[in-house]
């Protein structure tokens, strides 16, 4: 069973890789490993050594601390949350959410504002 810290670090690797638009293969080549190893890191199936994490941070142009940001929040579960408050702590770690954000900002500003207002109205109804 994967350790929660390994899973968190893996999600942050995937998150950053998606944000910079890099494939697993491209990251693996920059780090000097096979893309299958990147897959294992991203799922938390394999632990990332300190030196490898250093190389990944360099390839993704972030400090090593980036991979541990929000780890305290991801470990907390609040039973008092309502569905509207239940936004995942690692929202941009979700590929669908990231694609949605990219698409949203590709919409012209005046239409984007209208879409935003529609989303607010719909969420108030739910």
C-alpha positions as a Markdown table, in Angstrom:
| # | Residue | x | y | z |
|---|---|---|---|---|
| 1 | Unk | 0.0 | 0.0 | 0.0 |
| 2 | Unk | 1.3 | 3.4 | -1.0 |
| 3 | Unk | 2.3 | 5.8 | 1.8 |
| 4 | Unk | 0.1 | 9.0 | 1.8 |
| 5 | Unk | 3.3 | 11.2 | 1.4 |
| 6 | Unk | 4.4 | 9.3 | -1.6 |
| 7 | Unk | 0.9 | 9.7 | -3.2 |
| 8 | Unk | 0.9 | 13.4 | -2.4 |
| 9 | Unk | 4.4 | 14.0 | -3.9 |
| 10 | Unk | 3.3 | 12.0 | -7.0 |
| 11 | Unk | 0.2 | 14.1 | -7.5 |
| 12 | Unk | 2.3 | 17.2 | -7.2 |
| 13 | Unk | 4.7 | 15.9 | -9.8 |
| 14 | Unk | 1.8 | 15.1 | -12.2 |
| 15 | Unk | 0.2 | 18.5 | -11.4 |
| 16 | Unk | 3.3 | 20.4 | -12.3 |
| 17 | Unk | 4.0 | 18.3 | -15.4 |
| 18 | Unk | 0.5 | 19.0 | -16.7 |
| 19 | Unk | 0.8 | 22.7 | -15.9 |
| 20 | Unk | 3.9 | 23.0 | -18.0 |
| 21 | Unk | 2.4 | 20.9 | -20.7 |
| 22 | Unk | 5.1 | 18.1 | -20.5 |
| 23 | Unk | 4.4 | 14.4 | -21.2 |
| 24 | Unk | 5.7 | 11.6 | -19.0 |
| 25 | Unk | 8.1 | 10.7 | -21.7 |
| 26 | Unk | 9.5 | 14.2 | -21.9 |
| 27 | Unk | 10.0 | 14.4 | -18.2 |
| 28 | Unk | 11.6 | 11.0 | -18.1 |
| 29 | Unk | 14.0 | 12.0 | -20.8 |
| 30 | Unk | 15.0 | 15.2 | -18.9 |
| 31 | Unk | 15.6 | 13.1 | -15.7 |
| 32 | Unk | 17.3 | 10.2 | -17.5 |
| 33 | Unk | 14.8 | 7.4 | -16.6 |
| 34 | Unk | 12.0 | 5.5 | -18.3 |
| 35 | Unk | 8.5 | 7.0 | -18.5 |
| 36 | Unk | 7.1 | 4.0 | -16.7 |
| 37 | Unk | 9.1 | 5.1 | -13.6 |
| 38 | Unk | 7.4 | 8.5 | -13.9 |
| 39 | Unk | 4.1 | 6.7 | -14.0 |
| 40 | Unk | 5.0 | 4.8 | -10.8 |
| 41 | Unk | 6.1 | 8.0 | -9.1 |
| 42 | Unk | 2.9 | 9.9 | -10.0 |
| 43 | Unk | 0.7 | 7.2 | -8.6 |
| 44 | Unk | 2.7 | 6.8 | -5.4 |
| 45 | Unk | 3.5 | 3.2 | -6.3 |
| 46 | Unk | 7.2 | 3.9 | -6.0 |
| 47 | Unk | 8.9 | 6.4 | -3.7 |
| 48 | Unk | 11.0 | 9.1 | -5.2 |
| 49 | Unk | 14.5 | 9.3 | -3.8 |
| 50 | Unk | 15.8 | 12.7 | -2.6 |
| 51 | Unk | 18.3 | 13.0 | -5.5 |
| 52 | Unk | 15.6 | 12.0 | -8.1 |
| 53 | Unk | 13.2 | 14.5 | -6.6 |
| 54 | Unk | 15.9 | 17.1 | -7.0 |
| 55 | Unk | 16.3 | 16.2 | -10.7 |
| 56 | Unk | 12.5 | 16.3 | -11.2 |
| 57 | Unk | 12.2 | 19.6 | -9.5 |
| 58 | Unk | 15.0 | 21.0 | -11.8 |
| 59 | Unk | 13.3 | 19.5 | -14.9 |
| 60 | Unk | 9.9 | 21.1 | -13.9 |
| 61 | Unk | 11.5 | 24.4 | -12.8 |
| 62 | Unk | 10.2 | 24.3 | -9.2 |
| 63 | Unk | 11.8 | 24.2 | -5.8 |
| 64 | Unk | 11.8 | 20.7 | -4.1 |
| 65 | Unk | 9.4 | 22.2 | -1.5 |
| 66 | Unk | 6.7 | 22.5 | -4.2 |
| 67 | Unk | 6.1 | 18.8 | -4.0 |
| 68 | Unk | 5.3 | 19.0 | -0.3 |
| 69 | Unk | 3.0 | 22.0 | -0.4 |
| 70 | Unk | -0.5 | 21.4 | 1.0 |
| 71 | Unk | 0.5 | 18.0 | 2.5 |
| 72 | Unk | -1.0 | 19.0 | 5.9 |
| 73 | Unk | -4.3 | 20.0 | 4.2 |
| 74 | Unk | -4.5 | 16.8 | 2.2 |
| 75 | Unk | -4.3 | 14.8 | 5.4 |
| 76 | Unk | -7.2 | 16.5 | 7.1 |
| 77 | Unk | -10.7 | 15.4 | 6.6 |
| 78 | Unk | -13.5 | 17.7 | 7.9 |
| 79 | Unk | -16.8 | 15.9 | 8.4 |
| 80 | Unk | -18.6 | 19.2 | 8.7 |
| 81 | Unk | -18.0 | 20.2 | 5.1 |
| 82 | Unk | -21.0 | 20.8 | 2.9 |
| 83 | Unk | -21.0 | 19.7 | -0.7 |
| 84 | Unk | -20.3 | 23.3 | -1.8 |
| 85 | Unk | -17.3 | 23.5 | 0.5 |
| 86 | Unk | -16.0 | 20.0 | -0.5 |
| 87 | Unk | -13.6 | 21.3 | -3.1 |
| 88 | Unk | -10.6 | 18.9 | -3.4 |
| 89 | Unk | -7.4 | 20.4 | -1.8 |
| 90 | Unk | -5.5 | 19.4 | -4.9 |
| 91 | Unk | -8.1 | 20.7 | -7.4 |
| 92 | Unk | -5.5 | 21.4 | -10.2 |
| 93 | Unk | -4.1 | 17.9 | -9.6 |
| 94 | Unk | -7.2 | 16.6 | -11.4 |
| 95 | Unk | -6.6 | 16.5 | -15.2 |
| 96 | Unk | -10.2 | 17.3 | -15.9 |
| 97 | Unk | -10.2 | 20.4 | -13.7 |
| 98 | Unk | -7.0 | 21.6 | -15.2 |
| 99 | Unk | -8.4 | 21.1 | -18.8 |
| 100 | Unk | -11.5 | 23.0 | -17.7 |
| 101 | Unk | -9.4 | 25.9 | -16.4 |
| 102 | Unk | -7.3 | 26.0 | -19.6 |
| 103 | Unk | -10.5 | 26.0 | -21.7 |
| 104 | Unk | -12.1 | 28.7 | -19.5 |
| 105 | Unk | -9.2 | 31.1 | -20.0 |
| 106 | Unk | -9.2 | 30.4 | -23.8 |
| 107 | Unk | -12.8 | 31.9 | -23.9 |
| 108 | Unk | -12.9 | 35.6 | -24.8 |
| 109 | Unk | -13.2 | 37.8 | -21.7 |
| 110 | Unk | -16.8 | 39.0 | -22.2 |
| 111 | Unk | -18.1 | 35.5 | -22.8 |
| 112 | Unk | -16.0 | 34.2 | -19.9 |
| 113 | Unk | -17.7 | 36.6 | -17.5 |
| 114 | Unk | -21.1 | 35.5 | -18.6 |
| 115 | Unk | -20.1 | 31.8 | -18.2 |
| 116 | Unk | -18.8 | 32.6 | -14.7 |
| 117 | Unk | -22.1 | 34.2 | -13.8 |
| 118 | Unk | -24.0 | 31.2 | -15.1 |
| 119 | Unk | -21.9 | 28.8 | -13.1 |
| 120 | Unk | -22.5 | 30.9 | -9.9 |
| 121 | Unk | -26.3 | 30.8 | -10.5 |
| 122 | Unk | -26.2 | 27.1 | -11.2 |
| 123 | Unk | -24.2 | 26.4 | -8.0 |
| 124 | Unk | -26.5 | 28.4 | -5.9 |
| 125 | Unk | -29.5 | 26.4 | -7.2 |
| 126 | Unk | -27.8 | 23.1 | -6.3 |
